[in-house]
Amino acid sequence: MTKKDKGTVMSNKITDANKDSLSRRGLLKVLAAGMLAAAAIPLIPHLGSTQATATGTGRKKMLIVYYSFSGNTKYIAEKIREKTGGDVFEIETVKTYPAVYSALTEEAKRELQTGDLPALKKNPPDMSSYDLILVGGPVWWYTVPTPVMSFLRKADFAGKKASAFCTHEGGIGKYFPHFKEQAKNAVVLEGLDLYKPRQAGKGEVDKALDAWLGKLQNK
Ligand SMILES: Cc1cc2nc3c(=O)[nH]c(=O)nc-3n(C[C@H](O)[C@H](O)[C@H](O)COP(=O)(O)O)c2cc1C
């Protein structure tokens, strides 16, 4: 079993078996591994080698939904907006998370363990007019961050195509399978994960996004 797998969190609950890997030490280990790898690992998107770009007529109408605590996922959401002309919906929590990193990770862990998901400032928008809904967030404890879980709990994709993108520091765990489980009634397409996107080499993020968006345009 890999470190990634050990971080598994099914649905919104953390089982006893997962508690150890969800400990602060476990997270720090993963993050430390990510930092060590930072110099060696280029941006690693989980996608194929399609290089098509999202251009031309007949483009899908996109909604870009995202949550971002410290700006990395927002940076990606903005880039996607520039590339696709899609509409943007930011997920915002009613409560303010602690600014201190250790307190934030503890609070996020508590929410996951108890299923006490944060209330959101706004309900999901009407998604009926969109062809494709992209939902972004940071990896939190190897899974979907609790604010995005709150969004998914309220949203009904009703047969819409949806895809997830996430930013992280080296351990995505079960982000994509958990997203798929929680995006109710969605036809879930291939997602994209971006490792420390604001520190990636020049052009790498754009290249990964163009390839991913190009693929999605053709689905
Ligand atoms: C509560 C919390 C938990 C995190 N858990 C993970 C994790 O399990 N794996 C990982 O690679 N990075 C983890 N990170 C790092 C973030 O995923 C990463 O910094 C992300 O790019 C932050 O995105 P944002 O700037 O949009 O908030 C965690 C960060 C926080 C605050």
The ligand as an SDF file (V2000), in Angstrom:
LIG
                    3D

 31 33  0  0  0  0  0  0  0  0999 V2000
   -5.6680   21.5110    5.2180 C   0  0  0  0  0  0  0  0  0  0  0  0
   -4.6630   21.2020    4.1530 C   0  0  0  0  0  0  0  0  0  0  0  0
   -4.4370   19.9010    3.7860 C   0  0  0  0  0  0  0  0  0  0  0  0
   -3.5610   19.6120    2.7400 C   0  0  0  0  0  0  0  0  0  0  0  0
   -3.4040   18.3120    2.3630 N   0  0  0  0  0  0  0  0  0  0  0  0
   -2.6060   18.0190    1.3050 C   0  0  0  0  0  0  0  0  0  0  0  0
   -2.4850   16.6710    0.8470 C   0  0  0  0  0  0  0  0  0  0  0  0
   -3.0800   15.7400    1.3790 O   0  0  0  0  0  0  0  0  0  0  0  0
   -1.6770   16.4400   -0.2100 N   0  0  0  0  0  0  0  0  0  0  0  0
   -0.9970   17.4420   -0.8440 C   0  0  0  0  0  0  0  0  0  0  0  0
   -0.2820   17.1630   -1.8020 O   0  0  0  0  0  0  0  0  0  0  0  0
   -1.1020   18.7330   -0.4400 N   0  0  0  0  0  0  0  0  0  0  0  0
   -1.8960   19.0390    0.6100 C   0  0  0  0  0  0  0  0  0  0  0  0
   -2.0340   20.3490    1.0080 N   0  0  0  0  0  0  0  0  0  0  0  0
   -1.3820   21.4060    0.2100 C   0  0  0  0  0  0  0  0  0  0  0  0
   -2.3670   22.0460   -0.7970 C   0  0  0  0  0  0  0  0  0  0  0  0
   -3.0810   21.0660   -1.5240 O   0  0  0  0  0  0  0  0  0  0  0  0
   -1.6600   22.9090   -1.8470 C   0  0  0  0  0  0  0  0  0  0  0  0
   -0.8200   23.8380   -1.2440 O   0  0  0  0  0  0  0  0  0  0  0  0
   -2.6690   23.6040   -2.7570 C   0  0  0  0  0  0  0  0  0  0  0  0
   -2.0450   24.0260   -3.9580 O   0  0  0  0  0  0  0  0  0  0  0  0
   -3.2880   24.8240   -2.0930 C   0  0  0  0  0  0  0  0  0  0  0  0
   -4.2260   25.3790   -2.9820 O   0  0  0  0  0  0  0  0  0  0  0  0
   -4.8750   26.8180   -2.7270 P   0  0  0  0  0  0  0  0  0  0  0  0
   -3.7230   27.8120   -2.7520 O   0  0  0  0  0  0  0  0  0  0  0  0
   -5.7940   27.0210   -3.8930 O   0  0  0  0  0  0  0  0  0  0  0  0
   -5.5660   26.7960   -1.4300 O   0  0  0  0  0  0  0  0  0  0  0  0
   -2.8670   20.6540    2.0600 C   0  0  0  0  0  0  0  0  0  0  0  0
   -3.0720   21.9690    2.4800 C   0  0  0  0  0  0  0  0  0  0  0  0
   -3.9540   22.2450    3.5100 C   0  0  0  0  0  0  0  0  0  0  0  0
   -4.1770   23.6720    3.9100 C   0  0  0  0  0  0  0  0  0  0  0  0
  1  2  1  0
  2  3  1  0
  2 30  2  0
  3  4  2  0
  4  5  1  0
  4 28  1  0
  5  6  2  0
  6  7  1  0
  6 13  1  0
  7  8  2  0
  7  9  1  0
  9 10  1  0
 10 11  2  0
 10 12  1  0
 12 13  2  0
 13 14  1  0
 14 15  1  0
 14 28  1  0
 15 16  1  0
 16 17  1  0
 16 18  1  0
 18 19  1  0
 18 20  1  0
 20 21  1  0
 20 22  1  0
 22 23  1  0
 23 24  1  0
 24 25  2  0
 24 26  1  0
 24 27  1  0
 28 29  2  0
 29 30  1  0
 30 31  1  0
M  END
$$$$
